[in-house]
């Protein structure tokens, strides 16, 4: 953020600094819509595994506010990280580094949505859920973006907690309390995050080095990162099966988590074995893509079991 | 001694259209907020919202 502010004050004009400001679509892009979809999805599963009656209006508005809160934290993240986003090919075309939205516009947008989403969630459901949503936003925007990301290679391990919290916010919104179910869903996403991001970081390490971000491949080296990807994938396997042993994941979920968990391990070993050139890139991208599919299928299985009546317990 | 204020330049057609779209988006969000609070009130209070002593 600092260098961008300096470059603006030093007169290095971005492409557009119109008095009118950015397009509506640019503001929407600030909310990281794809992350919002994932947040809605995981929060909904957090609600459904709670086995309580969900008032449709309250449930829908709560989900919407959880998504808006997540989008607001993404917006604040883009505001703070605009200087490093400008240096990396993956993020250079985001609205702020591309000059389509001024940093102060993004900051105001993010703060208003953060406060608004927390207040409306509190009024719609309860203040435990609202407090958890506020914690998620602060954790992502302040603890992760402003501190961890530029300070430690464990950035996405600890910061991953922010992305893992939506199921707990969802459960809190419909029950007013927290249970083991949403905590297990939190742990699944938390353990899933490092192998997912490090697969991408392996092939984008030059970008991260240019931006000065201490990602694991840049600090500990690619080989150590590959070993850690295997370790986290191995840990994800039993954690992924925990819902089955705790009784809220049925046969459909058990098969999905078992097969997907083994495939994650296989992909991680494939990444470990392919260390050079195009095979390395393909293995890492394969791991990155499959990790998204694995998480999606596990949560889809829970969603189908809870909402379509497909739940058949593995243990009587 | 005070400097003369600089008159703002007129907006280009593209800027005017962008401002119009943003105004519509803000109106839509405000309308959605009003709807959310209305529907939420009915959902939380139910039929009791109309049942009060005069």
Interface residues (C-beta under 8 A of the other chain):
Chain A: X18 X19 X20 X21 X22 X23 X24 X27 X55 X57 X58 X61 X64 X120 X123 X124
Chain B: X8 X11 X15 X16 X18 X19 X21 X22 X25 X33 X36 X39 X40 X42 X43 X44
